[in-house]
């Protein structure tokens, strides 16, 4: 009985923290997002907004998905926003904990609230390079300068030693599937947040030398695909 009380308390705490911190995450996930007019055969069209902080954006998607699942389980109206769902769930903790999937719900809530706190208060001089390559783990990997310089990092959850480059490569493949793009300055800042160093000037030089081609323009500045910049870095 003690154990189930502990579980209830932890879930209560995690849901409160998710609800309180979610607005700040929404801000970070939307940060610097810009709308880019892209040229195509039929004329120009608009894409965006484009997440600059991919880690925060992905975390937001995971948390919103969890809120939708909670809302469905508790038969809330689908129009409720996630903050409201987490707060509303506090009044149904016993129902939730009686469900066969209670353990997994508690685990997801706890993991999400831990990840969220970490995004809002990142350890100094650390960057989130991506997720653990172990498919059963997928913990976020935060690296300091030492890890980045050595090229290796150890997952805090499963203990797997992983190549920094491999994690970054997977992250860039994801970015490519979303068509993430930006000006040389945008991309340089975005990659720096993920522990990848490429100067704005270097990207511009690659364009001048024909190594990468812009895919559009924003306020008169060329816009590139983040994937093209990554390929140029690793050519
Ligand atoms: Zn791991």
Boltz pocket constraint, residues with backbone or C-beta under 6 A from the ligand:
constraints:
  - pocket:
      binder: B
      contacts: [[A, 132], [A, 133], [A, 134], [A, 137], [A, 138], [A, 139], [A, 155], [A, 156], [A, 157], [A, 158], [A, 159], [A, 160]]
      max_distance: 6.0
